Amino acid sequence: MKTTPWSEIRKNSKLSAERLAEIKSAAKIESAQIARAMKIDQLRRARRLTQQELAEKLGTNQGAVSRMEKQTDLYVGTLARFVHALGGRLNITVQFDGASLPIELEMFGDIGGPPRSKKRAAAARQKPKKQEAMSA
């Protein structure tokens, strides 16, 4: 089957230059929207990390990363730690009547900091109790 280069099709097109420009502009907008709407496993792959490598950065195991990537609903803090481990920062924006308003993530606590495993988080909560017992 003979193929025809896109440049030749475009040259022989009966579409006006204005219409071709509209189509090109719409395609750019659509491709930008697709790029912005990546799933978290696609983000990880785009950053060229394996699940195991990301798990090490998160202080968890590969299976936990796999489960996160398959979930349809994540806590904001979990997503922020995931993005942080990829080298990014999570921003949330709300849109009302064409106006975009950012949400301050600090209201959710220390979610932008270094990731902590459940064991490390539990140990951090128990340390003050040990110190109180020693001073009593």
Secondary structure, 3 states (H helix, E strand, C coil): CCCCCHHHHHHCCCCCHHHHHHHHHHHHHHHHHHHHCCCHHHHHHHCCCCHHHHHHHHCCCHHHHHHHHHCCCCCHHHHHHHHHHCCCCCCEEEEECCEEEEECHHHHCCCCCCCCCHHHHHHHHHHHHHHHHHHC
